[in-house]
């Protein structure tokens, strides 16, 4: 049957309107892929000891947005009173994600942040993040590109 249909298509290449007799129409131009619309309503559902569960609404496809292949979850941490750059911390296929706090800094990482010739203080200090403030946002993605970012959700772990 498949070969018969293909033969019909070949036989009618000069007059594509004949395809309507068998329920077909002329070939349409391919539809370009477009990036998805932006996810909405990002909220932290639960916050716990070093973890947060984020939930958001799927973007509406409508006539202005493409399908969603996956989501990019981005985070930026507050360090010394200022937020750092956004970076992708996870990807997913569903509108929910459980995230963990960033790993605690190591003594080597702490030392590398100091200016040269700055003495390391001998006071006792916990290396675990205490009341770490982070911001999350989500982007939808497909083969055409990324959406605009969702709203920002701020959490303190």
N, C-alpha and C positions, 0 to 999 in steps of 0.2 A: 504494500500500500504506500509506503514511504517513497519508493521509487516512482510510483504512479503520480504522486503529488509533485515530486520534483520534476518529472517529465511534463506535467501540466504547466508548471511554472516556466520551464524552458520553451515549451511550444507557444506560450502566450507572451513572450518577452516583447514582441513587436506591438501587441495590443493588450496591455495589462487590464483593460476593462473587461476582457473575457473571463478573468479570474473571478469576477463577481458571480458568474453562473455557478461556480462550485463553492461559493461562500467566502472566497478570498478577496482581498483588495490588492492594489499595487503596493509594492514595498514602500515603507515610509522611511524618511531620513532618520538616522539614529538620534536619540535624545542625549544631549550632553549631560554629563554627571556634574552636579553642583554640590558644594559643601552643605552640610546639614545646618539647620537653624540652631540657635543657642539653647542649651538646657536651662530649665527654670526651677525656682523654688528649692535651691540647695539648702538643706538644714541638717544640723547634727542631731541625730535621733537619740543616741545615747553617748555619754561620755563616762569613761571609767578610768581605772588605774593604768594610764599609759595608752589607752585605746579610745577611739571614737568611731562611731558608725555614722556614715553620711548617706543621705538619701536625696534624690532630686527627681524632677519630672522630665520625662522624655520630651525632646523638642517636637513641636508640631511640624509635620512635613509640609502641608499646604502646597501652594504653588511656588513658594520661594525657597524651599529647603529640600535637600536631598535626604536619602536614607542614612541611618547611623550604622557604621560598621563597628565602632567601639568608642569608649570614653577615655579621656585622658584626665586623671586626677592630679591637680597641681597643688603644691603647698609652698608657703614661705614662712620662715620662722622669724620671731622677733629676737634680735640679739643686740644688746647694749641700747635698748630703747628704739631701735630702728628695724623695720622689716627688710629682710634680704630679698634677693631676686626670686621670681617664681621658678619652680622646677617640677618636672613630672615625677611623681612618686609612685604612681601605680596606673595601670590600665585595666579596663573591665568591659564586659558586654552587657551588664545589667545596671539598673538605676539605683544601685545600693552598693556601698563599699565599706569595709571595716579597715580602718587605718590605725597604725601604731605610732607612738611618739618616736621622734628621732632617737637613734642610739645615743647614750651618754658620751660626752667627749672623753677622749683618752688623754692621759697626761702629755703624750707627745703632741697631740693636736692642740692642746692648751698652750704648750710651749711654743708651737709654731706661730700662734697668733700674737705672741708678744713681740714688741719691737726689739731689735738687736740690742744686746747689752743691758736688758732689763732684768733685774734679779728676780728669781722665782721665790715668792714668799713662802715661809715655812709654816704658815698658819694652816690648820686643818680645815679642809673644805670638801663638801660632798660634790662628787662629779656627776651625780644624777640630776637631770633637769628638774627643777622645782618650779611649779607654776609657770611652765613654758607656754607662751602664747603663740598660736599658729593660725594662719589663715589658709583656707582651702577654697578652691574653685574647680569647676569641671568644664571641659570642652568636649563636644561631640566631634567625631572624625569619620571620614570616609576617603575613598581614593582621590576625590577632588580637593580635599583639604580639611581644615579645621573650622569649627564654628567660632563665633565670639564666645568669650568665657561666660559662665553663669554668674549669678550673684556670689558674693564672698561670704563664707561662713567662718566666723571666728570662734576658736575653741581654746580653752586653757586646761592643760593637763598637768 
